[in-house]
Amino acid sequence: MTLSMFQRDRIQRQKKLHEERGDHCADIKLVGGLGLSNFVMKKGVFHPDEFAAIWLARWLVLNNGLYTGKEVMDIGCGTGIQGIVAGLYGAARVYFGDVSTLALENTQENCAQYGILDKVEIVKSDLFEGLKKRNADMIIFNHPFFDAKPTPGDTIEMAMLDEDGKIFRRFLEDAKPRLHPGGTIVMPFFHFAGETNDPGRHAAKYGYDVQVGFHHEHLSGLQESVSIYLLRSLEHFRK
């Protein structure tokens, strides 16, 4: 898929925002007065406070019954926000994985700040490669949305771009065996990115039941229309 002029512009705007901010801390508002104070976001790690990630973090707070007392895996964890929210609001154990050493350092710093180091593992991992001995009741993956090839070494582009859905499809193929029976995969999606990496369009082909857990329409901002998909293995339903 060739990106449109508007999609390319959106990607550049997001990159510029990250470059201008650099390393910084922010107070992230979740729901009902809850939040994450002084959340650390490093330059070179995708910042979650303006994008689909913040909708996902809020959804996780409101739906903590899905993971309370259970094991959660945060794939491509970045700053660690999703797994940290899960750890703070009920998860018994959280496994974080990312290919970026800087992202893992960022996650480590945030986990220490919020006092959850005793219930987490933080591992360098290309999807599940570094987490081979770990399964979970919930797997969270805020995957790259846009169908384009990232510049080698550009960690922000790597967080946004996935040419031909290679990472997305590899995840769908590899994730089912990593779920405990009855487990759930949670994936957000920004619809402006197009259909190539949309779980709602493709996950059923890989043997998943797909439900929309949340949808938000907004007419302005860097990311307007966002969905959160819940994927469950059809193999588990048949057993």
Buried (B, 14 or more C-beta within 10 A) or exposed (E): BEBEEEBEEBBEEBBEBBEEBEEEEBEBBBEEEBBBEEBBBBBBBBBBBBBBBBBBBBBBBBBBEBBEEBBBBBBBBBBBBBBBBBBBBBBBBBBBBBBBEBBBBBBBBBBEBBEBEEBBBBBBBBBBEBBEEBBBBBBBBBBBBBBBEBEEEEBBBBBBBBBEBEBBBBBBEBBBEBBBEEBBBBBBBBBBBBEBBBBBBBBBEBBBBBEEBBBBEEEEEBBBBBBBBBBBBEEBEEE
